[in-house]
Amino acid sequence: MSAEVQNQNSFNLHNNKEDDNLSEELKLLSQEFEPLKNKKSHFNGGEWDHDCDAPLGKKFKLLNDFKVYFESVDKSRKNLDVIFKVLKNPDEIKKNHPGSSTKEPEDTPSLMPGPVIMGGGGGASGFGRDNEVVYLYWRNKHDYLYFTVKGDEVVGVDWYNAGE
């Protein structure tokens, strides 16, 4: 998928207010994404679903809007709390080894089934630890959006696309 396509967003996610309230666009993103997040589709044991599986389907576009948001907002808005408020729980969180690249994390999502076990750390999200990667699956572990985190701050966001 071209970088040009991946950097398009379908609506403005900026909030000019300095408060902790989510912008209306982020609330809309959350509402639209929630039914697609765990929906069975081709890449997680179900039938093909255009909204979830297609390269420019709704789920991809919503995740990409979130990526664009994190790339464009100031540091004070790049935190784990926004991920948890908008996209609820991430699909997986793994420790990232020091010195690994944001573009190609050393830790990819585990192949073990089951929920992510969260704990430790501080902050409202319960994380607040250094050198972690937070994964949000687009097409299960085949393609995903990942956030590199230091403390509660998101310091990088990118796509992993397995390729077709």
Backbone torsions as a table, in degrees:
resi	resn	phi	psi	omega
1	MET	NA	134.8	-175.7
2	SER	-72.3	151.9	178.3
3	ALA	-63.3	-32.6	179.8
4	GLU	-61.9	-44.4	178.7
5	VAL	-66.2	-41.6	-176.8
6	GLN	-68.5	-22.6	-178.0
7	ASN	-95.4	4.4	174.8
8	GLN	-81.7	143.4	172.0
9	ASN	-129.9	150.8	-172.5
10	SER	-88.5	-13.1	175.4
11	PHE	-156.6	163.6	-176.6
12	ASN	-78.4	120.8	-178.1
13	LEU	-98.1	5.2	-176.4
14	HIS	-77.0	142.5	174.7
15	ASN	-124.8	117.4	-176.6
16	ASN	-79.3	-9.5	179.3
17	LYS	-74.3	149.3	179.6
18	GLU	-94.0	5.3	-178.6
19	ASP	-84.7	178.5	-177.4
20	ASP	-87.4	-0.1	-179.6
21	ASN	-71.2	143.6	177.4
22	LEU	-74.0	145.1	175.9
23	SER	-65.3	160.7	177.7
24	GLU	-61.0	-34.9	179.4
25	GLU	-65.7	-39.7	178.0
26	LEU	-68.5	-35.9	176.4
27	LYS	-63.7	-42.2	178.1
28	LEU	-63.0	-43.7	177.1
29	LEU	-56.1	-46.2	179.9
30	SER	-60.5	-46.8	-178.8
31	GLN	-63.8	-38.5	-179.0
32	GLU	-75.1	-33.4	-176.1
33	PHE	-78.3	-35.0	-172.7
34	GLU	-51.1	-48.9	-178.9
35	PRO	-68.9	-18.8	-178.8
36	LEU	-91.2	-21.4	-171.7
37	LYS	-53.6	-50.9	-176.6
38	ASN	-114.0	16.9	-179.5
39	LYS	-66.4	133.1	177.1
40	LYS	-65.5	131.2	177.4
41	SER	-151.0	-173.5	-172.8
42	HIS	-53.0	-40.3	-172.9
43	PHE	-87.4	0.6	175.2
44	ASN	-137.6	38.5	170.2
45	GLY	94.0	6.2	179.5
46	GLY	-112.7	-165.1	177.3
47	GLU	-85.4	160.3	177.8
48	TRP	-56.9	132.4	177.3
49	ASP	-131.3	115.8	-175.6
50	HIS	-55.4	-44.2	-178.0
51	ASP	-62.1	-33.7	-176.8
52	CYS	-96.1	-33.6	-169.6
53	ASP	-104.1	-25.5	-175.4
54	ALA	-67.8	143.4	-179.0
55	PRO	-54.4	-30.2	175.6
56	LEU	-121.1	33.2	178.2
57	GLY	-73.0	174.2	-175.2
58	LYS	-60.5	-41.9	-178.0
59	LYS	-63.5	-44.2	177.5
60	PHE	-60.6	-46.3	-177.8
61	LYS	-61.7	-39.9	179.1
62	LEU	-66.9	-44.6	177.0
63	LEU	-62.4	-39.2	179.6
64	ASN	-67.1	-35.0	174.6
65	ASP	-60.4	-38.8	178.9
66	PHE	-67.6	-38.9	176.1
67	LYS	-60.0	-47.8	-179.5
68	VAL	-61.0	-39.0	177.1
69	TYR	-56.8	-51.8	-177.5
70	PHE	-66.5	-27.7	177.7
71	GLU	-75.1	-22.3	-170.6
72	SER	-109.1	-12.6	-176.3
73	VAL	-91.0	162.7	178.9
74	ASP	-73.3	165.2	-174.0
75	LYS	-53.9	-36.2	-176.2
76	SER	-65.4	-19.7	-179.4
77	ARG	-101.1	-0.9	-178.4
78	LYS	-96.4	77.5	-179.1
79	ASN	-138.1	162.1	-178.2
80	LEU	-60.8	-31.5	-179.6
81	ASP	-57.5	-36.2	178.9
82	VAL	-65.5	-41.6	178.1
83	ILE	-58.8	-46.0	-177.0
84	PHE	-71.0	-34.1	178.7
85	LYS	-71.1	-39.2	-174.3
86	VAL	-88.3	-48.0	-173.1
87	LEU	-107.5	10.6	179.3
88	LYS	62.5	-131.9	-177.7
89	ASN	-86.4	139.9	175.2
90	PRO	-69.6	165.9	179.4
91	ASP	-76.8	-31.5	180.0
92	GLU	-162.4	150.3	175.8
93	ILE	-133.3	127.4	-179.3
94	LYS	-133.4	152.1	175.6
95	LYS	-69.7	133.9	176.7
96	ASN	-103.5	132.6	-177.9
97	HIS	-73.7	139.2	179.5
98	PRO	-54.4	138.1	178.2
99	GLY	88.0	-7.4	178.5
100	SER	-76.6	155.7	-174.6
101	SER	-81.7	144.0	173.5
102	THR	-64.3	-33.3	-178.0
103	LYS	-69.5	-36.1	-178.1
104	GLU	-135.7	87.1	-177.3
105	PRO	-63.9	143.7	177.8
106	GLU	-68.2	-34.7	178.5
107	ASP	-95.7	122.2	172.1
108	THR	-104.8	166.2	-178.4
109	PRO	-54.0	139.8	-178.8
110	SER	-67.6	159.9	178.8
111	LEU	-95.7	4.3	178.5
112	MET	-76.6	132.4	178.1
113	PRO	-73.4	164.2	174.5
114	GLY	110.1	170.6	-176.0
115	PRO	-74.8	159.3	173.4
116	VAL	-73.8	134.2	176.4
117	ILE	-96.3	114.8	-175.6
118	MET	-101.9	152.8	176.5
119	GLY	169.1	175.6	179.1
120	GLY	71.5	177.6	174.7
121	GLY	70.4	179.6	-178.5
122	GLY	-118.1	-164.9	179.5
123	GLY	81.6	163.5	-177.6
124	ALA	-63.1	-28.9	-178.4
125	SER	-79.5	-16.0	-178.0
126	GLY	88.7	6.4	-178.1
127	PHE	-105.3	-91.6	176.3
128	GLY	61.2	29.1	178.1
129	ARG	-110.4	157.7	-178.6
130	ASP	-83.7	156.6	171.4
131	ASN	56.4	54.3	175.4
132	GLU	-118.8	156.8	175.1
133	VAL	-120.1	127.5	-180.0
134	VAL	-106.0	125.2	-175.7
135	TYR	-107.9	135.6	170.9
136	LEU	-123.6	114.0	-175.2
137	TYR	-75.1	135.2	168.5
138	TRP	-92.3	-60.9	178.9
139	ARG	-121.3	70.0	-176.7
140	ASN	53.9	-139.4	-177.5
141	LYS	-87.5	6.3	178.6
142	HIS	-75.5	-44.4	179.5
143	ASP	-143.4	136.7	-177.0
144	TYR	-156.7	160.5	173.1
145	LEU	-98.4	135.6	178.9
146	TYR	-133.2	146.8	-178.2
147	PHE	-117.4	129.0	173.0
148	THR	-90.9	130.5	-171.8
149	VAL	-124.1	136.9	170.8
150	LYS	-127.4	115.0	-173.4
151	GLY	68.5	-128.8	174.8
152	ASP	-101.1	4.3	-176.2
153	GLU	-96.4	133.1	173.0
154	VAL	-82.1	117.4	-177.2
155	VAL	-105.6	-7.5	177.6
156	GLY	-162.8	150.2	177.1
157	VAL	-146.4	136.6	-179.4
158	ASP	-160.6	170.6	177.3
159	TRP	-99.3	146.2	162.6
160	TYR	-114.8	119.6	177.4
161	ASN	-118.7	120.9	-177.5
162	ALA	-68.3	-21.6	-177.0
163	GLY	86.5	153.3	-177.9
164	GLU	-101.4	NA	NA
